Amino acid sequence: MSIAVKRVYEPAAKSDGYRVLVDRLWPRGLTKEEAALDEWPKELAPSTALRQWFGHDPTRWEGFRHRYATELDAAAEYWQPLASMASRRRVTLLYGARDDEHNNAVALKCYLEAWLKAHGPH
């Protein structure tokens, strides 16, 4: 199992494997070529309401993770194929936020890893 997290503004690398943008909004100032995405499933991003509530405030991180997990629970058809792929090859979750520790890609990585640990590869 291999899930990585990387800021979308960092240059793409072969070691990234399958590159997935997990933000709802396109990153400012970045071309599609620079992003070098394999997939952009907007359904995996936190809802607009949740994103606005969180506002990248680290004091709301645990609440954000819990609420985002609830949203993901209802969207399994979007993340289960990604979890399955991550059990076979490297998947890199890309995000645009400046905070490397408190963003939806980090939360999604934890969610997917916990699911894979509990259910095994599919």
Secondary structure, 3 states (H helix, E strand, C coil): CCEEEEECCCCCCHHHCEEEECCCCCCCCCCHHHHCCCECCHHHCCCHHHHHHHCCCHHHHHHHHHHHHHHHHCCHHHHHHHHHHHCCCCEEEEECCCCCCCCHHHHHHHHHHHHHHHHCCC
